[in-house]
Amino acid sequence: METQKKRIIGITGGVGAGKSTVLALLREKFGADVFLADTCAHELMEPGTRGLEQVVQALGGSFLAPDGSVDKKALAQRIFHDKEALRTMNAIIHPLVWETLGKRAEASGRSLAVIEAAVFDTAPDGLFDEIWYVYADPECRIRRLMESRGYSREKCERIIESQSSEEEYRARCSRVIDNSGSSLETEKQLKEILCHEIC
């Protein structure tokens, strides 16, 4: 029996677009292994990890709690006021995130591995078979954020404006998943894309 080729897909999109819905569908309906870049980055800043060790070597340990863990408030203050420290930390952590997630995706026993990240600018060439942009129209995103997070319309608009534009997302991605409608409509799109490869 021929072994199914593993597919590694990147998923991105703006706040309120419903990436979590798409990830849940990929996991539950299509058997995907799902990995989150943000979660991985936090893991790489845990005590005893190579990531935290390298960040402390570069920036010092002023943001460490007495038990050696990261004092998140202190770190946030440091990188908010020192953009060079933020650049230094990202230059250390981002490559480690992609290296770690690449290994986890390759080691997955599933034929479909999905990596979600806010941006893929620093991802190495060749890691992904495709990168998908989860799109939802602006009004839909604002409504979701107001309902799920209790934000005001003004705050939602500010957050959306601070992120990459729709044109920038589309330029970086191979496919667009329109998640403006129901989860059933989104599932139908995913099935159309994946069925000949996965089902």
C-alpha positions as CSV (number, residue, x, y, z in Angstrom):
1,M,0.0,0.0,0.0
2,E,1.4,3.4,-1.0
3,T,2.3,5.7,1.9
4,Q,0.4,9.0,1.8
5,K,2.6,12.0,1.4
6,K,2.7,14.2,4.4
7,R,1.4,17.8,3.8
8,I,2.6,20.6,6.0
9,I,0.2,23.6,5.8
10,G,0.7,27.1,7.3
11,I,-2.4,28.9,8.5
12,T,-2.5,32.7,9.1
13,G,-5.1,35.5,9.3
14,G,-6.1,38.6,11.2
15,V,-7.7,38.8,14.6
16,G,-11.4,37.8,14.5
17,A,-11.1,35.9,11.2
18,G,-11.8,32.6,12.9
19,K,-8.5,30.8,12.6
20,S,-9.4,28.7,15.6
21,T,-12.6,27.5,13.8
22,V,-10.5,26.4,10.8
23,L,-7.9,24.7,13.0
24,A,-10.7,22.8,14.9
25,L,-12.2,21.7,11.6
26,L,-8.9,20.5,10.2
27,R,-8.2,18.6,13.4
28,E,-11.7,17.1,13.9
29,K,-12.9,16.5,10.4
30,F,-9.6,15.9,8.5
31,G,-7.4,14.3,11.1
32,A,-4.7,17.0,11.1
33,D,-2.1,17.5,13.7
34,V,-2.2,21.2,14.7
35,F,0.7,23.1,16.1
36,L,0.6,26.7,17.3
37,A,3.7,28.9,16.8
38,D,2.7,31.2,19.8
39,T,2.5,28.2,22.1
40,C,5.8,26.9,20.9
41,A,7.5,30.3,21.5
42,H,6.2,30.3,25.1
43,E,7.5,26.8,25.6
44,L,11.0,27.9,24.3
45,M,11.0,30.5,27.1
46,E,10.5,28.0,29.9
47,P,13.3,27.4,32.4
48,G,16.0,25.0,31.2
49,T,15.3,25.6,27.5
50,R,17.8,26.6,24.9
51,G,15.6,29.6,23.9
52,L,15.5,31.1,27.4
53,E,19.2,30.4,27.9
54,Q,20.2,32.2,24.7
55,V,17.8,35.2,25.5
56,V,19.3,35.6,29.0
57,Q,22.8,35.5,27.5
58,A,21.9,38.2,25.1
59,L,19.7,40.4,27.3
60,G,20.6,39.6,30.9
61,G,18.3,38.1,33.5
62,S,16.5,41.2,34.8
63,F,13.2,39.8,33.7
64,L,13.6,36.5,35.5
65,A,11.6,35.6,38.6
66,P,13.5,34.2,41.7
67,D,12.6,30.6,40.6
68,G,14.2,31.2,37.2
69,S,11.0,31.5,35.2
70,V,10.2,34.5,33.1
71,D,8.4,37.3,34.9
72,K,6.1,38.1,32.0
73,K,5.2,41.6,33.2
74,A,8.9,42.5,33.6
75,L,9.7,41.1,30.1
76,A,6.8,43.0,28.6
77,Q,8.0,46.2,30.2
78,R,11.6,45.6,28.9
79,I,10.6,44.9,25.3
80,F,8.0,47.6,25.2
81,H,10.6,50.3,26.2
82,D,13.5,48.7,24.3
83,K,12.8,47.8,20.7
84,E,16.3,46.6,20.2
85,A,15.7,44.0,23.0
86,L,12.6,42.9,21.2
87,R,14.5,42.5,17.9
88,T,17.2,40.5,19.7
89,M,14.7,38.2,21.4
90,N,12.8,37.6,18.2
91,A,16.0,36.9,16.3
92,I,16.8,34.2,18.8
93,I,13.3,32.7,19.3
94,H,11.8,32.8,15.8
95,P,14.4,30.5,14.2
96,L,14.0,28.1,17.2
97,V,10.3,28.1,16.8
98,W,10.5,27.1,13.1
99,E,13.1,24.5,13.8
100,T,11.0,23.0,16.6
101,L,7.7,23.1,14.7
102,G,9.3,21.7,11.5
103,K,10.6,18.7,13.5
104,R,7.3,18.2,15.2
105,A,5.4,18.3,11.9
106,E,7.7,15.9,10.2
107,A,7.6,13.5,13.2
108,S,3.8,13.6,13.2
109,G,2.1,10.3,12.4
110,R,-0.7,12.2,10.5
111,S,-0.7,12.8,6.8
112,L,-1.7,16.5,7.4
113,A,0.3,18.7,9.7
114,V,-0.9,22.3,10.2
115,I,1.1,25.2,11.7
116,E,-0.7,28.3,12.8
117,A,1.3,31.6,13.1
118,A,0.5,35.3,13.0
119,V,3.3,35.9,10.4
120,F,5.5,33.7,8.3
121,D,8.1,36.3,7.3
122,T,10.9,34.5,9.2
123,A,9.9,30.9,8.3
124,P,12.5,29.1,6.3
125,D,11.9,28.4,2.6
126,G,10.6,24.9,1.9
127,L,9.0,24.3,5.3
128,F,5.4,24.5,4.0
129,D,3.7,22.9,1.1
130,E,1.2,25.8,1.2
131,I,0.3,28.7,3.4
132,W,-3.4,29.5,3.7
133,Y,-5.0,32.8,4.6
134,V,-8.1,32.6,6.7
135,Y,-10.3,35.6,5.6
136,A,-13.4,37.1,7.1
137,D,-15.0,40.4,6.0
138,P,-14.2,43.3,8.4
139,E,-17.7,43.6,9.7
140,C,-17.8,39.9,10.6
141,R,-14.4,40.2,12.4
142,I,-15.6,43.2,14.4
143,R,-18.8,41.5,15.4
144,R,-16.9,38.4,16.5
145,L,-14.5,40.4,18.6
146,M,-17.2,42.5,20.2
147,E,-19.2,39.3,21.1
148,S,-16.2,37.1,22.2
149,R,-14.0,39.7,23.9
150,G,-16.4,42.5,24.8
151,Y,-14.3,45.0,22.8
152,S,-15.8,48.3,21.6
153,R,-16.2,48.8,17.8
154,E,-13.4,51.5,18.0
155,K,-11.0,49.1,19.7
156,C,-11.7,46.4,17.2
157,E,-11.1,48.8,14.3
158,R,-7.8,49.9,15.8
159,I,-6.6,46.3,16.3
160,I,-7.6,45.3,12.7
161,E,-5.8,48.4,11.3
162,S,-2.6,47.6,13.2
163,Q,-2.3,44.2,11.5
164,S,-1.3,43.3,8.0
165,S,-3.8,44.3,5.3
166,E,-5.9,41.9,3.4
167,E,-3.7,42.5,0.3
168,E,-0.5,41.7,2.3
169,Y,-2.0,38.5,3.6
170,R,-3.2,37.4,0.1
171,A,0.2,38.2,-1.4
172,R,2.0,35.9,1.0
173,C,-0.5,33.0,0.9
174,S,-1.2,30.2,-1.7
175,R,-4.9,29.9,-0.9
176,V,-7.7,31.9,0.8
177,I,-10.3,30.3,3.1
178,D,-13.3,32.5,3.4
179,N,-14.6,32.1,6.9
180,S,-17.2,34.8,6.8
181,G,-20.1,32.4,6.9
182,S,-21.0,29.3,8.9
183,S,-18.6,26.6,10.0
184,L,-20.4,24.2,7.6
185,E,-19.6,26.5,4.7
186,T,-15.9,26.7,5.8
187,E,-15.8,22.9,6.1
188,K,-17.1,22.5,2.6
189,Q,-14.2,24.7,1.3
190,L,-11.7,22.7,3.2
191,K,-13.1,19.4,1.9
192,E,-12.9,20.7,-1.7
193,I,-9.3,21.6,-1.2
194,L,-8.2,18.5,0.7
195,C,-10.4,15.7,-0.4
196,H,-8.3,14.5,-3.3
197,E,-5.2,14.5,-1.1
198,I,-6.4,13.5,2.3
199,C,-9.8,11.7,2.1
